[in-house]
Amino acid sequence: MPAPGSPRARGELLSWLALRGHWRGAIFGSSRAFKRFAQEKIPYAINRYHMEAQRHWGILEERLSARRYNAGRHLHDC
């Protein structure tokens, strides 16, 4: 784990925050929209975004399987 307050720790935190922002809007939002709200059900879009959402959950699960927090031990570590 990078030292608390190190440039590497801060970079790691910013990377995870950016990725989280991307997941929430582009991946999870699209998955839900195509699955539940689209008037026309397009199987390709439904499957693609569902699989991407699953892949992203897998990344997070893998990260958290080896540590308690996503980045640092405490918010002030970064």
C-alpha positions as CSV (number, residue, x, y, z in Angstrom):
1,M,0.0,0.0,0.0
2,P,1.4,3.5,-0.8
3,A,2.4,5.7,2.1
4,P,-0.3,7.9,3.5
5,G,-0.4,11.3,1.7
6,S,2.1,10.1,-1.0
7,P,1.6,11.2,-4.6
8,R,1.1,7.5,-5.5
9,A,-1.7,7.2,-2.9
10,R,-3.4,10.4,-4.1
11,G,-3.1,9.2,-7.7
12,E,-4.6,5.9,-6.8
13,L,-7.5,7.6,-5.0
14,L,-8.2,9.9,-8.0
15,S,-8.1,7.0,-10.4
16,W,-10.7,5.1,-8.4
17,L,-12.9,8.2,-8.1
18,A,-12.8,8.8,-11.8
19,L,-13.6,5.2,-12.5
20,R,-16.5,5.2,-10.1
21,G,-17.9,8.3,-11.8
22,H,-17.7,6.5,-15.1
23,W,-19.3,3.3,-13.8
24,R,-22.2,5.1,-12.2
25,G,-23.3,7.1,-15.3
26,A,-22.1,5.3,-18.4
27,I,-22.2,1.7,-17.3
28,F,-24.7,1.2,-14.6
29,G,-27.0,4.0,-15.8
30,S,-27.1,2.6,-19.3
31,S,-27.6,-0.9,-18.1
32,R,-30.6,0.1,-16.1
33,A,-32.0,2.3,-18.8
34,F,-31.8,-0.3,-21.5
35,K,-33.1,-3.0,-19.3
36,R,-36.0,-1.2,-17.6
37,F,-36.9,2.1,-19.3
38,A,-36.2,1.8,-23.0
39,Q,-39.4,1.5,-25.1
40,E,-37.7,-0.7,-27.5
41,K,-35.9,-3.7,-25.9
42,I,-32.6,-4.1,-27.8
43,P,-31.0,-7.4,-26.7
44,Y,-27.5,-6.4,-27.8
45,A,-27.6,-3.2,-25.7
46,I,-29.2,-4.9,-22.7
47,N,-26.6,-7.7,-22.7
48,R,-23.6,-5.4,-23.4
49,Y,-24.3,-3.1,-20.6
50,H,-25.2,-5.9,-18.2
51,M,-21.9,-7.7,-18.9
52,E,-20.0,-4.4,-18.5
53,A,-21.7,-3.8,-15.2
54,Q,-20.8,-7.3,-14.1
55,R,-17.2,-6.8,-15.2
56,H,-16.9,-3.6,-13.2
57,W,-18.3,-5.2,-10.1
58,G,-15.7,-7.9,-10.6
59,I,-12.9,-5.3,-10.6
60,L,-14.2,-3.8,-7.4
61,E,-14.7,-7.2,-5.7
62,E,-11.1,-8.2,-6.7
63,R,-9.8,-5.0,-5.3
64,L,-11.7,-5.3,-2.0
65,S,-10.8,-9.0,-1.6
66,A,-7.2,-8.0,-0.7
67,R,-7.9,-4.9,1.4
68,R,-10.6,-3.4,3.5
69,Y,-10.8,-0.1,1.7
70,N,-10.6,0.8,-1.9
71,A,-7.8,3.4,-1.5
72,G,-5.9,3.9,1.7
73,R,-7.0,2.9,5.2
74,H,-8.6,6.2,6.0
75,L,-9.8,9.2,4.0
76,H,-6.8,11.2,5.3
77,D,-4.3,8.5,3.9
78,C,-4.7,10.0,0.5
